[in-house]
Amino acid sequence: MVAAALSPLVVLAGPTASGKSSLAIQLALACNGEVVSCDSVSVYRGMEIGAAKPTPAERALVPHHLLDVADPDQPCTAGEYSRLAREALASIRARGRLPIVAGGTGLYLRALLEGLFPAPPVDPALRERLRRIAAEQGASWLHRILQRLDPAAADAIHANDVPKAVRAIEVSLAARQPLTRQWQQGRDALVGYRTLHLGLNPPRALLYQRINQRAAAMFDQGLLEETAGLIDRYGAECRALTSLSYAQAAAVLRGELTREQAIAHAQQGHRNYAKRQLTWFRREPAMHWLEGFGTDPHVLQAALGLVAGHLQQP
């Protein structure tokens, strides 16, 4: 029996503000492709400015998937993302087009490509105790617990993301081994595709400069008003509003930070996040690193060459 041919798939990863969306669009235009977002904030409706989603004009250039698929008060887990993304890949393949997965959420990407393990059941008592620790000691305290239990998971989970940190700690304690080690067991890996992994690696100083500019621009573009509207609709305790930039904007609305302080905190948070993203993606052995931003002409040319070679493989 002749094995079925594998379909080409391109994955474009990298730190925040590195130009992933721009490069993905250019690759899609050149290679008859469609973009599948891999971002844990862009999945939520109404979260436009703080998520730095592609603009309507950019989305009109090529089809985009996995944007605006959930309300902010309906958490989109890695498992749910994987299910929706695999459906998108299948539909793109059925149309004879090239799927390009682009984003910086490492946990989502791992769930999509490698699958998930059968998680242990929730322990309500432990969950409540961990939530109380976060409420009394702060989210960073909980994140330090996770850092001791599972440094790799801590790298992937933002220090302010209490629900994800709680679940990672729960699973690690219940199974008596780190969450990331359990990812290697009993997973339903993506099949039927041969994957080209591309990673953006801009100069660190220039990346941080761009991150600072983007974070400040979000406030100029109306992030405070967007956040206020989300709070009015979904409540101040909405989990999605713990995301970077939204958390700082909410603090301004509560009178806890000035606008200038919030911008500085958001800038620092995004820089720290970029560092964690690079740490996460550098563990990927098959990554082809592109030195520069996704908007750099030489990066586009290098990426096009790699994709062209990938498409020519049998």
Contacts in CASP RR format, 6 or more apart in sequence:
PFRMAT RR
TARGET T0000
AUTHOR 0000-0000-0000
METHOD contacts of the structure
MODEL  1
MVAAALSPLVVLAGPTASGKSSLAIQLALACNGEVVSCDSVSVYRGMEIG
AAKPTPAERALVPHHLLDVADPDQPCTAGEYSRLAREALASIRARGRLPI
VAGGTGLYLRALLEGLFPAPPVDPALRERLRRIAAEQGASWLHRILQRLD
PAAADAIHANDVPKAVRAIEVSLAARQPLTRQWQQGRDALVGYRTLHLGL
NPPRALLYQRINQRAAAMFDQGLLEETAGLIDRYGAECRALTSLSYAQAA
AVLRGELTREQAIAHAQQGHRNYAKRQLTWFRREPAMHWLEGFGTDPHVL
QAALGLVAGHLQQP
4 192 0 8 1.000
5 314 0 8 1.000
6 192 0 8 1.000
6 193 0 8 1.000
6 194 0 8 1.000
7 93 0 8 1.000
7 192 0 8 1.000
7 193 0 8 1.000
7 194 0 8 1.000
8 98 0 8 1.000
8 193 0 8 1.000
8 194 0 8 1.000
8 196 0 8 1.000
8 310 0 8 1.000
8 311 0 8 1.000
8 313 0 8 1.000
9 89 0 8 1.000
9 98 0 8 1.000
9 99 0 8 1.000
9 101 0 8 1.000
9 193 0 8 1.000
9 194 0 8 1.000
9 195 0 8 1.000
9 196 0 8 1.000
10 27 0 8 1.000
10 31 0 8 1.000
10 98 0 8 1.000
10 99 0 8 1.000
10 100 0 8 1.000
10 101 0 8 1.000
10 195 0 8 1.000
10 196 0 8 1.000
10 198 0 8 1.000
10 307 0 8 1.000
10 310 0 8 1.000
11 100 0 8 1.000
11 101 0 8 1.000
11 102 0 8 1.000
11 109 0 8 1.000
11 113 0 8 1.000
11 195 0 8 1.000
11 196 0 8 1.000
11 197 0 8 1.000
11 198 0 8 1.000
12 20 0 8 1.000
12 23 0 8 1.000
12 24 0 8 1.000
12 27 0 8 1.000
12 100 0 8 1.000
12 101 0 8 1.000
12 102 0 8 1.000
12 103 0 8 1.000
12 198 0 8 1.000
12 199 0 8 1.000
12 200 0 8 1.000
12 303 0 8 1.000
13 20 0 8 1.000
13 38 0 8 1.000
13 102 0 8 1.000
13 103 0 8 1.000
13 104 0 8 1.000
13 106 0 8 1.000
13 109 0 8 1.000
13 197 0 8 1.000
13 198 0 8 1.000
13 199 0 8 1.000
13 200 0 8 1.000
13 277 0 8 1.000
13 281 0 8 1.000
13 284 0 8 1.000
13 287 0 8 1.000
14 20 0 8 1.000
14 103 0 8 1.000
14 104 0 8 1.000
14 199 0 8 1.000
14 200 0 8 1.000
14 201 0 8 1.000
14 277 0 8 1.000
14 278 0 8 1.000
14 281 0 8 1.000
15 104 0 8 1.000
15 200 0 8 1.000
15 202 0 8 1.000
15 207 0 8 1.000
15 273 0 8 1.000
15 274 0 8 1.000
15 275 0 8 1.000
15 277 0 8 1.000
15 278 0 8 1.000
16 52 0 8 1.000
16 104 0 8 1.000
16 211 0 8 1.000
16 270 0 8 1.000
16 273 0 8 1.000
16 274 0 8 1.000
16 277 0 8 1.000
17 52 0 8 1.000
17 207 0 8 1.000
17 210 0 8 1.000
17 211 0 8 1.000
17 214 0 8 1.000
17 270 0 8 1.000
17 274 0 8 1.000
18 200 0 8 1.000
18 201 0 8 1.000
18 202 0 8 1.000
18 207 0 8 1.000
18 274 0 8 1.000
18 292 0 8 1.000
18 293 0 8 1.000
18 294 0 8 1.000
19 200 0 8 1.000
19 293 0 8 1.000
19 294 0 8 1.000
19 295 0 8 1.000
20 102 0 8 1.000
20 103 0 8 1.000
20 104 0 8 1.000
20 200 0 8 1.000
20 294 0 8 1.000
21 35 0 8 1.000
21 52 0 8 1.000
21 54 0 8 1.000
21 58 0 8 1.000
21 102 0 8 1.000
21 103 0 8 1.000
22 58 0 8 1.000
22 294 0 8 1.000
22 295 0 8 1.000
23 102 0 8 1.000
23 200 0 8 1.000
23 294 0 8 1.000
23 295 0 8 1.000
23 299 0 8 1.000
23 300 0 8 1.000
23 303 0 8 1.000
24 35 0 8 1.000
24 100 0 8 1.000
24 102 0 8 1.000
25 35 0 8 1.000
25 54 0 8 1.000
25 58 0 8 1.000
25 61 0 8 1.000
25 62 0 8 1.000
26 300 0 8 1.000
27 33 0 8 1.000
27 100 0 8 1.000
27 300 0 8 1.000
27 303 0 8 1.000
27 304 0 8 1.000
27 307 0 8 1.000
28 34 0 8 1.000
28 35 0 8 1.000
28 61 0 8 1.000
28 62 0 8 1.000
28 98 0 8 1.000
28 100 0 8 1.000
29 61 0 8 1.000
29 62 0 8 1.000
30 304 0 8 1.000
30 307 0 8 1.000
31 98 0 8 1.000
31 100 0 8 1.000
31 304 0 8 1.000
31 307 0 8 1.000
31 308 0 8 1.000
31 311 0 8 1.000
32 96 0 8 1.000
32 97 0 8 1.000
32 98 0 8 1.000
33 62 0 8 1.000
33 92 0 8 1.000
33 97 0 8 1.000
33 98 0 8 1.000
33 99 0 8 1.000
33 100 0 8 1.000
34 62 0 8 1.000
34 63 0 8 1.000
34 64 0 8 1.000
34 65 0 8 1.000
34 92 0 8 1.000
34 95 0 8 1.000
34 97 0 8 1.000
34 98 0 8 1.000
34 99 0 8 1.000
34 100 0 8 1.000
35 54 0 8 1.000
35 62 0 8 1.000
35 63 0 8 1.000
35 64 0 8 1.000
35 65 0 8 1.000
35 100 0 8 1.000
35 101 0 8 1.000
35 102 0 8 1.000
36 64 0 8 1.000
36 65 0 8 1.000
36 66 0 8 1.000
36 85 0 8 1.000
36 88 0 8 1.000
36 89 0 8 1.000
36 92 0 8 1.000
36 99 0 8 1.000
36 100 0 8 1.000
36 101 0 8 1.000
36 102 0 8 1.000
37 43 0 8 1.000
37 64 0 8 1.000
37 65 0 8 1.000
37 66 0 8 1.000
37 67 0 8 1.000
37 102 0 8 1.000
37 103 0 8 1.000
38 66 0 8 1.000
38 81 0 8 1.000
38 85 0 8 1.000
38 101 0 8 1.000
38 102 0 8 1.000
38 103 0 8 1.000
38 104 0 8 1.000
38 105 0 8 1.000
38 106 0 8 1.000
38 108 0 8 1.000
38 109 0 8 1.000
38 112 0 8 1.000
39 51 0 8 1.000
39 103 0 8 1.000
39 104 0 8 1.000
39 105 0 8 1.000
39 108 0 8 1.000
40 76 0 8 1.000
40 81 0 8 1.000
40 105 0 8 1.000
40 107 0 8 1.000
40 108 0 8 1.000
40 243 0 8 1.000
41 47 0 8 1.000
41 50 0 8 1.000
41 51 0 8 1.000
41 240 0 8 1.000
41 243 0 8 1.000
42 51 0 8 1.000
42 53 0 8 1.000
42 66 0 8 1.000
42 67 0 8 1.000
42 68 0 8 1.000
43 66 0 8 1.000
43 67 0 8 1.000
43 68 0 8 1.000
43 69 0 8 1.000
43 70 0 8 1.000
43 76 0 8 1.000
43 81 0 8 1.000
44 51 0 8 1.000
44 68 0 8 1.000
44 70 0 8 1.000
44 71 0 8 1.000
44 72 0 8 1.000
44 76 0 8 1.000
44 240 0 8 1.000
45 68 0 8 1.000
45 69 0 8 1.000
45 70 0 8 1.000
45 71 0 8 1.000
45 72 0 8 1.000
46 68 0 8 1.000
46 72 0 8 1.000
46 226 0 8 1.000
46 230 0 8 1.000
47 53 0 8 1.000
47 72 0 8 1.000
47 226 0 8 1.000
47 230 0 8 1.000
47 240 0 8 1.000
47 243 0 8 1.000
47 246 0 8 1.000
48 226 0 8 1.000
49 218 0 8 1.000
49 221 0 8 1.000
49 222 0 8 1.000
49 223 0 8 1.000
49 226 0 8 1.000
49 245 0 8 1.000
50 218 0 8 1.000
50 223 0 8 1.000
50 226 0 8 1.000
50 243 0 8 1.000
50 244 0 8 1.000
50 245 0 8 1.000
50 246 0 8 1.000
51 243 0 8 1.000
52 214 0 8 1.000
52 218 0 8 1.000
53 67 0 8 1.000
54 64 0 8 1.000
54 67 0 8 1.000
59 67 0 8 1.000
65 85 0 8 1.000
65 88 0 8 1.000
65 92 0 8 1.000
66 81 0 8 1.000
66 84 0 8 1.000
66 85 0 8 1.000
66 88 0 8 1.000
69 76 0 8 1.000
69 84 0 8 1.000
70 76 0 8 1.000
70 80 0 8 1.000
71 234 0 8 1.000
72 230 0 8 1.000
72 234 0 8 1.000
72 238 0 8 1.000
72 239 0 8 1.000
72 240 0 8 1.000
72 241 0 8 1.000
73 234 0 8 1.000
73 235 0 8 1.000
73 238 0 8 1.000
73 239 0 8 1.000
73 240 0 8 1.000
75 163 0 8 1.000
75 239 0 8 1.000
75 240 0 8 1.000
78 107 0 8 1.000
78 108 0 8 1.000
78 110 0 8 1.000
78 111 0 8 1.000
78 116 0 8 1.000
79 111 0 8 1.000
79 116 0 8 1.000
81 108 0 8 1.000
81 111 0 8 1.000
81 112 0 8 1.000
82 108 0 8 1.000
82 111 0 8 1.000
82 112 0 8 1.000
82 115 0 8 1.000
82 116 0 8 1.000
85 101 0 8 1.000
85 108 0 8 1.000
85 112 0 8 1.000
86 112 0 8 1.000
86 190 0 8 1.000
88 99 0 8 1.000
89 99 0 8 1.000
89 101 0 8 1.000
89 190 0 8 1.000
89 193 0 8 1.000
92 98 0 8 1.000
92 99 0 8 1.000
93 99 0 8 1.000
98 307 0 8 1.000
98 311 0 8 1.000
101 109 0 8 1.000
101 112 0 8 1.000
103 109 0 8 1.000
104 277 0 8 1.000
104 281 0 8 1.000
106 156 0 8 1.000
106 277 0 8 1.000
106 280 0 8 1.000
106 281 0 8 1.000
107 156 0 8 1.000
107 157 0 8 1.000
107 164 0 8 1.000
110 183 0 8 1.000
112 190 0 8 1.000
113 189 0 8 1.000
113 190 0 8 1.000
113 195 0 8 1.000
114 183 0 8 1.000
114 187 0 8 1.000
114 189 0 8 1.000
114 190 0 8 1.000
115 183 0 8 1.000
115 187 0 8 1.000
115 188 0 8 1.000
115 189 0 8 1.000
115 190 0 8 1.000
116 183 0 8 1.000
116 187 0 8 1.000
116 188 0 8 1.000
117 182 0 8 1.000
117 183 0 8 1.000
117 184 0 8 1.000
117 185 0 8 1.000
117 186 0 8 1.000
117 187 0 8 1.000
118 186 0 8 1.000
119 171 0 8 1.000
119 182 0 8 1.000
120 170 0 8 1.000
120 171 0 8 1.000
120 174 0 8 1.000
120 175 0 8 1.000
121 174 0 8 1.000
122 170 0 8 1.000
123 170 0 8 1.000
123 174 0 8 1.000
126 170 0 8 1.000
126 173 0 8 1.000
127 166 0 8 1.000
127 170 0 8 1.000
130 142 0 8 1.000
130 165 0 8 1.000
130 166 0 8 1.000
130 169 0 8 1.000
130 170 0 8 1.000
131 162 0 8 1.000
131 166 0 8 1.000
133 141 0 8 1.000
133 142 0 8 1.000
133 145 0 8 1.000
134 141 0 8 1.000
134 142 0 8 1.000
134 162 0 8 1.000
134 165 0 8 1.000
134 166 0 8 1.000
139 159 0 8 1.000
139 160 0 8 1.000
139 161 0 8 1.000
139 162 0 8 1.000
139 165 0 8 1.000
139 242 0 8 1.000
140 159 0 8 1.000
142 162 0 8 1.000
142 165 0 8 1.000
142 166 0 8 1.000
142 169 0 8 1.000
143 154 0 8 1.000
143 157 0 8 1.000
143 159 0 8 1.000
143 165 0 8 1.000
145 165 0 8 1.000
145 169 0 8 1.000
146 153 0 8 1.000
146 154 0 8 1.000
146 157 0 8 1.000
146 165 0 8 1.000
146 168 0 8 1.000
146 169 0 8 1.000
146 172 0 8 1.000
147 154 0 8 1.000
149 168 0 8 1.000
149 169 0 8 1.000
149 172 0 8 1.000
149 173 0 8 1.000
149 178 0 8 1.000
150 168 0 8 1.000
150 172 0 8 1.000
150 178 0 8 1.000
150 179 0 8 1.000
150 180 0 8 1.000
150 181 0 8 1.000
152 178 0 8 1.000
152 180 0 8 1.000
152 280 0 8 1.000
152 283 0 8 1.000
153 168 0 8 1.000
153 172 0 8 1.000
153 178 0 8 1.000
153 179 0 8 1.000
153 180 0 8 1.000
154 165 0 8 1.000
154 168 0 8 1.000
155 276 0 8 1.000
155 279 0 8 1.000
155 280 0 8 1.000
156 276 0 8 1.000
156 280 0 8 1.000
157 164 0 8 1.000
157 165 0 8 1.000
157 168 0 8 1.000
158 164 0 8 1.000
158 242 0 8 1.000
158 243 0 8 1.000
158 244 0 8 1.000
158 273 0 8 1.000
159 165 0 8 1.000
159 272 0 8 1.000
160 242 0 8 1.000
160 243 0 8 1.000
160 244 0 8 1.000
160 247 0 8 1.000
161 242 0 8 1.000
161 243 0 8 1.000
162 242 0 8 1.000
163 239 0 8 1.000
168 179 0 8 1.000
171 179 0 8 1.000
171 182 0 8 1.000
172 178 0 8 1.000
172 179 0 8 1.000
175 182 0 8 1.000
194 310 0 8 1.000
194 313 0 8 1.000
195 286 0 8 1.000
196 288 0 8 1.000
196 306 0 8 1.000
196 307 0 8 1.000
196 310 0 8 1.000
197 284 0 8 1.000
197 286 0 8 1.000
197 287 0 8 1.000
197 288 0 8 1.000
198 287 0 8 1.000
198 288 0 8 1.000
198 290 0 8 1.000
198 303 0 8 1.000
198 306 0 8 1.000
199 281 0 8 1.000
199 287 0 8 1.000
199 288 0 8 1.000
199 289 0 8 1.000
199 290 0 8 1.000
200 289 0 8 1.000
200 290 0 8 1.000
200 292 0 8 1.000
200 293 0 8 1.000
200 294 0 8 1.000
200 299 0 8 1.000
201 278 0 8 1.000
201 289 0 8 1.000
201 290 0 8 1.000
201 291 0 8 1.000
201 292 0 8 1.000
202 210 0 8 1.000
202 291 0 8 1.000
202 292 0 8 1.000
202 293 0 8 1.000
202 294 0 8 1.000
203 292 0 8 1.000
206 293 0 8 1.000
207 274 0 8 1.000
207 293 0 8 1.000
208 271 0 8 1.000
208 274 0 8 1.000
210 293 0 8 1.000
211 267 0 8 1.000
211 270 0 8 1.000
211 271 0 8 1.000
211 274 0 8 1.000
212 267 0 8 1.000
212 271 0 8 1.000
214 270 0 8 1.000
215 245 0 8 1.000
215 263 0 8 1.000
215 266 0 8 1.000
215 267 0 8 1.000
215 270 0 8 1.000
216 263 0 8 1.000
216 267 0 8 1.000
218 245 0 8 1.000
218 266 0 8 1.000
219 249 0 8 1.000
219 259 0 8 1.000
219 262 0 8 1.000
219 263 0 8 1.000
219 266 0 8 1.000
223 245 0 8 1.000
223 246 0 8 1.000
223 249 0 8 1.000
224 249 0 8 1.000
224 252 0 8 1.000
224 253 0 8 1.000
224 259 0 8 1.000
226 249 0 8 1.000
227 241 0 8 1.000
227 246 0 8 1.000
227 249 0 8 1.000
227 250 0 8 1.000
227 253 0 8 1.000
228 253 0 8 1.000
230 238 0 8 1.000
230 240 0 8 1.000
230 241 0 8 1.000
230 246 0 8 1.000
231 238 0 8 1.000
231 241 0 8 1.000
231 250 0 8 1.000
231 253 0 8 1.000
234 240 0 8 1.000
234 241 0 8 1.000
235 241 0 8 1.000
236 250 0 8 1.000
240 246 0 8 1.000
241 247 0 8 1.000
241 250 0 8 1.000
244 266 0 8 1.000
244 269 0 8 1.000
244 270 0 8 1.000
244 273 0 8 1.000
245 266 0 8 1.000
245 270 0 8 1.000
248 257 0 8 1.000
248 262 0 8 1.000
248 263 0 8 1.000
248 265 0 8 1.000
248 266 0 8 1.000
249 262 0 8 1.000
251 257 0 8 1.000
251 262 0 8 1.000
251 265 0 8 1.000
252 258 0 8 1.000
252 259 0 8 1.000
252 262 0 8 1.000
257 265 0 8 1.000
281 287 0 8 1.000
288 306 0 8 1.000
290 299 0 8 1.000
290 302 0 8 1.000
290 303 0 8 1.000
291 299 0 8 1.000
292 298 0 8 1.000
292 299 0 8 1.000
293 299 0 8 1.000
294 300 0 8 1.000
294 303 0 8 1.000
END
